Amino acid sequence: MNPGESRDELRRREFRNRARTPADRGHHRVAVLGINGGEGRAATAVGLGSALAEGRGDRVIALDADPGRGALARHASARPPRERTVRDLLAAGDTLKRYADVRSYTGQLRSRLELLACAPLPVGEAFTAREYRDLAAVAERFYSVCVIDCDADLPRPLLEEVLSSADQIVLVTPPSPEGVRGVTGALDRLSGQGHDVLARGAVVAVCAAGGRGEPGSDRAAAGFALRCRSVVTIPHDAGLAAGAAVEPAVLRPVTRRAYLRLAVEVASGFAAG
């Protein structure tokens, strides 16, 4: 006898189908913003991007809003074929005619998520808002979904450029009272700085990252659940250890399900994008 799919299998299938929601304008930008030091931010960007890329037929890329710091490159196991900086990509400009031209600057995980994990910029050379805008324009030409890894302490012009061009935002916080206050403050600042739509549509990822986390993350999430669209808890996982390369295939099933749920929440905003 074939009992068919279990309830969990049916739910995962439903989630994967929902994560395939097309981006109605052809391209969708999701800013993943770290709160309270950004613990788990880059891992969340990779986990979210991988969950989206695995089930979609279009292209998904993750970018670092400040490639000079190299946070995304340190967390990603994929590496570009040659050691180039993001400025080499920007300098290529109009010569980027085909997807293959951009592909020479990216690495790819087994999930099909691509990462612009270029060599860091020279020490002391800051990435500018104009450079970010040009980089995002390149991603828009060749990819359907762009996940942007960014920190709340970016220089104000650069952070404003990221937020102004984002279709939606994921706020990443540790499961702690400080995290609740940090997210609440971030939502207040977004609303006060003209990003009320982003604040109302925000998804919060309560992320234990590579640490042991704190008990009661559900209670912590209740502190701001009414201020944003949804809250997703990412459990502790040894595969998310600080500084380690993130490869979703080695994460626990419960962690992969959490990232899939996060992808579903994000994809629910694609049609409204």
N, C-alpha and C positions, 0 to 999 in steps of 0.2 A: 504493500500500500504506500502511496505517496501522500503524506499529510499536507503537502503544500508548504508555502512559506509561513514562517512563524510571525507572530505579531511584531516582534522587533525587526524582522527582515522586511515586512510590509511597510513599517514606519521609515526605515532607512531608504527604501525605494521611493516613498513619497517625498522625503527630504531631498533626495538627489534630483527628482523631477522638478521640485520647486526651485532648487539651486540653478536650474537651467533656464530660468526666466530670461528672455532676451532683453538686452538694453535697448529701450525704445528709440533712442537717438543714435544708436550705433556705437556709442562709447560712454562708459560710466566710470567716474573717478571716486574712489573710496579712500578717505584720509584716515589712517590709524594713528591716533594721537595718544602719546603716553602721559599719564598723570602721576604725580608723586614720584619723580625720578624715572618714570618710564619702564619700570620692571615688567618684563614680558612683552613689551611693545613689538620689537622686531620679530619675536617668535610668533606673536599673534598675527602679524602681517603675513608671515610665511604660511602659518596654519590656515588662515582664512583664504589666502590666494590659492593654496593647494586644494582646499576643499572645493573651491569654485572651478579650478582648472580640471580636476579629475573627471567631472561629469559633463563638462561643456564641450561643444565642438568648436567654439571659437577660441581666440587667443587671450590669455590672461598674463599680465606682467606685474611684478612688484618693483617699485622704485624707491630709492632713498631720497627724501627731500633735501638732505644735507650729505651728499656723498663724500664730502671731505672728512666726515667723522667715520664713515665706513661701518656704521652699526649693522646695516642689513648684510653687507658682505661678510662680516664676521659670523653671523648667525646662519648663513646659507652654505650648504655643502656644494652647491654648483658654482663653477667659476667660468668666466669667459675664456675663449680659446687663447687670447693674447692679453698681455698686461697693458690695457689702455685706460685712460681716465675718461670721465664723463665729458670732459671738454674736447677730447678727441672725437667723440660722437657728435657733439654739437658743431664742431668745426666742419664735419662732413657735410652738414647742411643739405643742399639740394642734390647732392650725389647719392643720397639715400632714396633710391628709386623703388627698390624691391624689399620684401620682407627679409630675404637672405642677407641684404646689406646690413640691416639692424641686428640680425641674428648673430653676426660675428662679434657683437659686443655683449651678448647675454649668455648666461648659463641656464641650465634647465634641470629641474628636479624630476624624479620619476612620476610625479603627479602631473607633469606637463606645465607646471608653473614656471615661467621664465623670470629671471632676476637680472636686473642691471647691476651686477656686482663688480663694478670696475675698480681699478686700482685707486687708492685714496689720492686726493689732491695734495699737493705739497703743503707742508706745515705752514700755517698762517694765511693760507689763501682761502677766503670764505666763498661759499657758493652764493650767488646773488638771486634776487627774485626774478630778474630777467632770464637768467640761465635756467631756473626752474621752469618758467613759463615756456621756454623753447624746448626743454626736455619733455614736458607734458604734451606739447604739440606733436613731437615725434611719436610718443606713445599712442596718441589719439589716431594717428595715420595708420598704424599697423596692428593695434590691439583693440579688443572690444571692452575689456575691463582692465583698469589700472588701480592697483592697491599701493597707496603711498605711505611709507613709513616715516613718521615725523614726530618731533618732540616738542613739548609745550614751551621749551626755553630757546627755540630757534630765534634768530634775530627778527624783530617785529615785521619788517617789510617782507621777509621770506615767508614767515608764518601766515601773514595776511594773504599773500599770493596763493599759498596752499589752500587756505580756507575758502577764499573767494572763488576758486575754480573747482572746488569739490562738490560732488552731487550729494554725498552723505558722509557721515563721520562715525568712526568707532572709537570710543574712549576706553582706554585700557588702564585698569587700576588694580592694586593688590586688594585682597579681601580683609580690610581693616577699617576702623573708624576714620583714620586719616584718609583712606581711599575714598570713603563716602564724602567727606568734606571736600576733598580735592575735585571729585566729579561735580559736586554741587556748585563749587566755585567756578569750574570750567563752563558749566551750563549757563551760569549767571553772566560770565564774561562774553560767551558767544552771543547771548541775547542782547547784551548791552553794546556790543560792537557791530550790530547790524546783521548777525548771523542767526536770527531767531528760527529760520526754517531748518538750518542744520541742527540747532539745539533740540527742537521738537522731534526731529526725525532721527536723533542719535541712537545708536546701539551701544550699550555698555558691556564690555567684556571684563568680568571679575576674574582676574588671572592669578593663580598661585605660582605660575612659572615654575622654576626649578627648585624653589624652596618648599618647605613643608606646609606653607600656608597657615591660615588661622581658621579655627572652627567657626561655624556660624556665618559663612559667606552669604547664605540665603538671607539671613537677618540683615547683613550689611547691605545687600542689594535692595532690600525693601526701603532703605533710606532715600533712594533716588529713583525708584522704579516708576513713580508717578510723574517724573520730570522728563522722561525720555520715551522713545518708542518701545524699547525692550531691553532686557538684561539677560546675558548668557554667562554662565559660570564655566571657566576652563579649569579643570582639576589639576592638582599636582601630578607631575610626570617626570621621571628621571631623564627622559629624552629631551626635556626642556631645560636642562641644567644651564646655568648662566655661562655665557661665552661659548657654549657648544654649538656645533653645526646642527641645524634643524632639518631632519629628514622625516616627514610625516609617516612614512612606512614603518618606522620603528617605534612609534608612539603606541600607548595602550589603546585598546578599542574604545574605552570610555572617553579618552581624550580626542580621538578622531571623530567620535560622534558629537562631541561638544563643538569642535570646529565646523562640522557639517551643519549643526544647528545655527551657528553664527553665520555661516554662508547663506543659509535659508533666510535668516532675518535680513541680511544685507540685500539679497536678491529680491526680496519683497519690495524693495525700493527702486528696482530697476525700471519697472513699468511707469513709475511716476517721475523718473528722471528727466 
